[in-house]
Amino acid sequence: MNTFTISLKPLENHMSSDIYISSALFSRVKCKHEFTLTVGSITKKVEATVFQHRECCFMMSEALFTDFRFPYETHQLRGIYEENTFRLGPVISIVTEVREDEELFGSISVFCKEFVQACKELGCFCYVSKLSDVKSLSPKGYVYRADRWVYSEVPFPGIVHNRIHARKTEQTADFQTFKTFLKEHDVPFFNARYLNKWTVFQQLKDVVYLLPYLPKTYQLRSRQDLLDALELHDDVFLKPVHGSQGKNIFKISKKEKYILDYTTFTQTYEKEYESLYDLFETLYSQLKRQGFLIQEGISLQTYKQCPFDFRILCHKKDDLTWKITSIVTRVSKPGNFVSNLARGGDIHPPQQVLTQLYDSKTTRHILSLLKEIAIEICTQLSHPSELYAEFGIDLAIDQEGKPWIIEVNVKPSKQSDSSAFSVRPSTKALLDYCLHATNFQFPKEDLR
């Protein structure tokens, strides 16, 4: 098998054939003038004319570009040649919701541009699509051209990254049909779906290594469930089973009275209640709208009197191995009990925070343990029938320095470690996995 990076270029004016192959590529692979060319799901037999050029490239007519569903402009791709067949790619699709405003893809608009930039640098073709765009072998999608997104015909993808925002969309028949269609055509689809908090807890609680780091967690089905939890714990959190970004969380503390704190609700609630009955009746209309779980309160370590946690981004390297791409400390806003950036939290380097609280040896030990826990979580949540290649793991430490598992995010925010000037390590890691999954990651290649 011969592997290489290749340019796909429009014809020059004086050229009359449909396709030309550079002398450099022709000599390198020692192919015939007639060969098979495959891009995405489209395969064509072509007869090429050799032209003198020092780089590996094809020059093709606009008609041939159209046949392969590529925009008529120069593209850098990866090529594999064997048995008189060229396979070019990879073709990557990001599927998400599309809005009719300046931020076309909502909170991941910047990430989509960044990912496309990384693809161009590393010889891949990427576009963004709606769920309804990729329902046949002749899809449409948004291609970034001349500093704007252009909706056009695109090649069928070799891999699809799920960045659908709405959990409800993943429950629809259209989404299930979409997944089935990709599976029938052997297209890897990651991250397969949202995982709710109760599902994650159920999977992790049976792992002996992780159990000591899991806060006690219970389903909230009745007032008695809350009463039982408060018999065991002085502080508990009520979290939406399908929640994210620190939204709609209640904190209940049992003192002389029941003390309530909460995040992001439009309704105003009293802070103190004489009885649990009064408190539960007040919250009942909100609690019945969506599923909640009860989680024991942990006395978290603080930095400048504010609780903090760690967001650890993990990415799949290959079929079995996970790696840590980045780790940041998120410090809550004064007076808040959540540290999410969407709720006003601030980012700091972990060493900066920990070395203010511990000596260097303890700091190294805590960070090492946090990383071990994060990798084990990723390994345990990997599933043979559902593909995941990225997790955002939220861990914290208590006043004694013991780690605790706070949350696992299947589609972590793309705003927390943003950079206007370069491609982030997390973006490169996602692309690295796409190359692996589509068999376009060539030997001895280091993309980071």
C-alpha positions, 0 to 999 in steps of 0.5 A, a space after each residue: 500500500 502506498 500512502 501520500 498527501 495529494 492536491 486535487 486541482 482544477 484544470 488549467 486553461 490549455 488542458 483538454 482531458 478530464 483528468 491529469 496525473 502529475 509525473 511525481 505521483 505517476 512515478 511514485 505509485 507506478 500506476 497505469 494510465 487507466 485506474 480506479 479513483 474513489 472519493 467518498 462513496 463514489 468510484 469511477 474508472 478514469 484514463 489520465 494524462 501524465 503532466 510534468 509536476 514535482 508534487 503529487 496531484 491530480 488536475 480534473 475538469 469541473 465535470 469530474 469535480 461535480 461527479 465527486 461532489 467536490 467544490 471546484 477549487 484546490 483541495 489537499 487530501 490524503 491518498 492511498 494507492 493499491 491494486 491500481 486504485 486511488 482512494 482519496 479522503 477522508 471526508 468528515 461531516 459534523 452534524 448539528 442544528 443550523 440557525 438562520 442568523 450570524 452564528 449559523 451553528 450556535 455555540 459550536 460555530 467557532 469550533 466548526 471553523 477551527 475544525 475545517 482549518 485543521 482539516 485543510 492543514 492535515 489533508 482532510 475535507 470537512 463540512 457541516 450538515 443538518 440531520 436531514 442533509 445526510 440521508 442518501 449517498 448524495 448529501 448536502 452540507 455547509 462548506 467553508 469557502 472564501 470566509 463564509 459557509 456555502 450550502 452545496 452538494 458534498 461527498 458522502 462522509 467516511 465518518 460523522 461527528 454528532 454535535 446535535 445540541 437538543 437531547 429531544 432530537 436524539 429521541 426522534 424517529 428521524 435520528 434513529 433512521 439517520 443512525 441506521 442509515 450510517 450503520 448500513 453504510 459502515 460509517 462511524 458515528 461519534 459521539 453516539 448520543 447523550 448519556 444521562 446522569 443516572 445511566 452514567 452513575 449506574 455504569 460506574 458504580 459497578 466499577 470497584 476502582 471508581 466506586 470510592 470516588 462516586 458521590 452517593 446518588 439516588 433517583 428522585 421519585 417521591 418526597 420520601 426519596 428526598 427525606 431518606 437522602 437527607 437522613 443520611 446527608 446534611 447537604 444534597 443536590 437535586 440535578 436534572 437527569 438530562 441537565 448540562 452547564 450547571 443549569 436547574 440545580 437545587 442545593 438543599 441543606 438540613 440545618 435548624 431549617 431547610 435551606 435552599 439554593 439554586 441555579 438559573 430558574 426564572 422563578 424565585 424561591 424562598 431560601 428557608 423552609 420550616 419543613 421538608 414537606 413545605 420545601 417539596 411542595 414548593 419545588 414539586 411543579 418544577 421537579 415533575 417537569 423533568 427527571 431529577 436525581 439526588 446526589 450527596 453534597 461534598 464539602 469541596 476544596 476552595 480557592 480564594 474561598 470559592 469551590 472549584 473543580 477540574 474539567 478534563 478533556 479526554 479523546 480516543 487515540 484508537 479502538 482501545 486507548 484513551 488520552 488526556 488532551 487538556 485539564 483546567 481548573 474551574 473556579 466558581 463565581 463568589 457565592 455560587 456553588 457551581 463552577 461552569 463557565 456558563 454560570 460565571 466560573 473562571 479558568 485557571 491552570 491546575 498547578 496554579 490553584 493546587 500549589 496555593 493549597 498543597 506542597 509540590 509532591 501532593 499537587 503531583 499526586 492529586 493531578 496524577 490520580 485525577 488523570 487515572 480516574 478520568 481515563 478509567 471513566 472513559 474506558 468504562 463508558 466505551 461501548 461496543 455498539 455505540 462509538 464515543 471519541 470524546 468525553 469532558 470529565 468533571 472531577 473535584 477534590 474535597 477538603 481532605 484532597 480526595 477526588 470525587 466524580 462530579 459529571 461526565 459530558 458526552 458533548 463538552 463545551 467548545 467555548 471553555 478552551 477557545 483560542 482565536 489564533 490556533 487550532 486547539 489540542 482538543 480539536 487536533 485530537 478529534 481529527 486525529 481520531 477521525 483519521 484513525 477511524 477512516 484508515 487515513 492515519 498513516 504510519 509514524 505520523 504525529 499530528 499533535 
